[in-house]
């Protein structure tokens, strides 16, 4: 059974997965523009770029999320990803062809599957039936859990595995950025008033005078920088000066 059509409802709530990066900030803006009361959730999964959690809180407050939660989830205990294992190096200075070849070491095993499952539980508790996530099929750096096939499969599972789903009041997983390039995403967010200066995307930030700066060299920084160039929008990112530490 497909999830119900709630397009014409006037009182709608949604759970938005909010990392603090530019994609998720744009998704929050899109959800709000569609009339949703947004409940944001971020995840502390022992990531090396935990500065993104501070950015997520600022984004949620600035953009008027109805609530904001940080869910502790130590995926880092498993290792296997440069984002959670300090012994693994984050790839730097890769060109576009390298980024599109294979699954990079920054892939966190089953991350979006786990995140969406927890967000689903929160949504059912809140009475929300819509989830928003900023996965992207084009600029996804080879992550398998950013593909439309995964989202379609998860939505089906969500409506098989929950009380709301089996009673007919099912869930919809929204991926408004799924087919957009980074430049298009930034152009969309700019039109919706997103302040990208408060977002944080870097996988391996540099700390300078106790403040986090983007490294400017990881895949996420390179895609972000290229996106602003493509959109013709000034890049507000604070990149690392010399003398910082990781």
N, C-alpha and C positions, 0 to 999 in steps of 0.2 A: 504493500500500500504506500503510495507517495505521501510525503508530508503535506499537511493542509496548506492552502493558500491563505496567508494572513496579510496580503498586500493592502487591503482596505481597512485593517484594524487601526484605530486611532491610539490605543494604549498598548504599545509593544515594548517588550524588554529584550535585550540581547546581551550575551556574554561575548566580550571582545578579548582575544588573546593579544596582549600588549607587551612587547619586548623592550620598548624604548627606542627602537630604530625607526627609520623613516617610513618603511612599508607599513608597520603596524599603526603608526600615528596617522597615516593616510587612511587606513581601513577604519580607524575610530572616527575620523572626520566623515567618511562616506556613510557609516552606519548612523551617525547623528543626523546627517543631511537627509536620510531616509526616514527620519522620525522615530528612531529607536531610543529608548532610555538605556544607556550603555553601562554595563558592569564590567570593569576591566580586571583581568587577571594576568599576573606576571609570575615567572617561575625562577626561584633561586635553586639552580641545579648544580651548584659548585662550579659554575662557569668561570673561566679566567677573566672574562670581561664583565665582572659583576657590577661595574659602573653603570651598565645599562639599566639596572634596577632603579637607580636614582633618577635616571632619565625617564623611565616608565612612570614613576610617581609624579614627576613634574609634568609630563605630557597629560596624564590622567587629570591632574588638578587644573592645568591650564585649559584643557579642552572640555572640561565640565562633565567628566564621567560621573555617573551616579554613585559608584563605589569603586574602590581599588583594593585588590588583595595581592600579596606576594605569597605564593605557595612554596614551602620548602620541599625540595625533592632532590636528593643527592644522587643524581644519575652519575656524577663523577666517580662514585665508588666503583663503577664498572670499568672505568678507563676507556681506552680504545678511540679517543677523539682528542685532537689537539686543543679543543675548546675546554676540555675538562681534565686533561692529563698534562701537567707542567713539564713532563719529560719529553713531550712531543712538540716539535716546532710548528708554529703556524706558517703555512706557505706565504711567501712574500714575492712581490714583483712578477707575478705570473701574467702572461699575456692571455688574450681572450681565447685562443685555441687551447691553451693548457687548462683554462678554467672549465672548458666544455668537454674535456676528455676524462672519463672515469668519475668515480666518486671520491671526493677529496678527503684528506685526513681530518678536516673540520666537521665532517658529518658526525652527528651524535646519534648513536644507535637508537632507533625507535622514538626519537624525541617528539616529533609531532603527533605520533600515535598516542604517546603517554599524555602529552599536553592536552590534546583534544578530549581524551577520555576523562581527565580531571575537570576540564571546562564543561564537559557534558554533565557530569555529576552536579557541578555548581548550578548550571542552567536549570536542571530538573528541580533542584532544591528551591531556586528562586522563582520558579514558574515561568522562566524564559524558555522559548522554543527555537531561538535563533542563535547561532554561533557565527562569529566573524573571525577569520584568520587571514593573515597577509601572505600566504604562500604564492609563489610566482613560478610559472612554468618556463619562462624565458631566461630570467636572470637568477636561476636557482642553483648554479654552481654544481649541478650533478646530484642534488639531494633527491633520493627516491620518494621521500614523504612530502614533496612539493608538487607532485603531479596530479592532474585531474582524476586519474584512475584511482589513486589512493583516497582522495576526498570523496568520490562517489561511493567507494567501498565502505569508508568509515560512516558516511551518512546512513547507508543501508544497515550497517551493524548497529548504529545508535538507535535506530527505530525498531530493531529486533531485541535489543538488550535492556530497554528501559520500560518502566511502567507507563510513562507518557506515550512511548512509541507503540506499545502493544494495545493501548486503549484508544488509539487513533489520533491522539493529539501530539503528533510526531515532531521531529526536529529537522531543521534545515541548516546546513553548513554553507555559509556564504564565503566565496573567494573572489572578491571583486577585482583583485589584481592579477588573477591567474594567467591572463594572456597579454599583460601589459609590459612593455619595456620600462626600464628604470626612468628614462626621460619622461615617458607618458605618465608614470606614477607621480613624479615630482610636479609635472604640470597640473595634474588633477588636484593634488594636495594644495598646491599654491593657490589655485582657484577657490578652494574651499577654506583658505585662510590658515593652513598649517604652518606653524613656525618651526622650520626644520633646524634652526639653531639650537633648539632644546632637545633634539633627538641625538642618539648615539648609536653608531653602527659598527664601530671597529672591533675586530676579533682580538686584537692584541694591543690595547691602549698603553700609552706611555704616560707615566706620572711625572709631572713637573711642578714643583712647589705645591705638592699635595693635590694637584688638579689633574684629571685625566684628559689626555689629548689623543686624538686619532693618530694611528701610526702612519696612515697614508699609503701603506704598501701591501696590506693584506687584501684578499679577494673582495671582502666587503667594502673596504675603503676605495678600492679601484673602481668597483661597480658604482658606488655612490658618487664619486667624483665625475665619472663619465656621464652619469645620469643628469647631473646639474648642467654639464656642458651641452648635452643633447636637448635639454629643456630650455636652454638659454636663460637659466636662472642663476644668479650669483650663489656660489657655494659658501654657506655660512659655517662650515665645519672648522673647528679649531684643530689644526694638524700639529704634530709634535715638533717643538723646537729642539735644538741640540741640548744635551745635558740631562735628559729625562731618564727615568728608570722604569723597568717593567716589573 
